Amino acid sequence: MNILFLILVAVIGGVAVTLQGQFIGIIDKNVGTVESVFITYGGGGLIVGIIMLLLRGGNLSSLQNIPGYVFLAAPLGLVIIASIGYSVPRLGLVTAFTIIVASQFILAAIIDHFGFFGTDIHQINISRLFGIVIMLFGIWLTIR
């Protein structure tokens, strides 16, 4: 697959996450955290449900072939949306997302290092460790 296309998809995702964070924060601050999660997931669930039915007929039979722990993706999504909605209006977009993304990188490095959940092992080397330290320094600069 073309690397430029993959980069574009990632950039679009990053833009969407940032805009969603701001919008969820507005809902959270005005209505509440639980309500903002409901609006986000309820609306998104409805849209993706319709798309799934139109494109694939709603075939979920292959779900029996995946490990049970992957179904934690649903409640984890709720935690993600709630934490974004709650933290963004209180910390600001840059600070909230800096902390969120740094947390993702650190956990991803640990998962890669040990090969958790069936991932290919990518050892934490000095270069990765140095990158994490620089990122933590960046967080400190952002929130101080």
Secondary structure, DSSP 8 states (H G I E B T S, - for coil): --HHHHHHHHHHHHHHHHHHHHHHHHHHHHT-HHHHHHHHHHHHHHHHHHHHHHHHTT--GGGGGS-GGGGGHHHHHHHHHHHHHHHHHHH-HHHHHHHHHHHHHHHHHHHHHHTGGG-------HHHHHHHHHHHHHHHHHH-
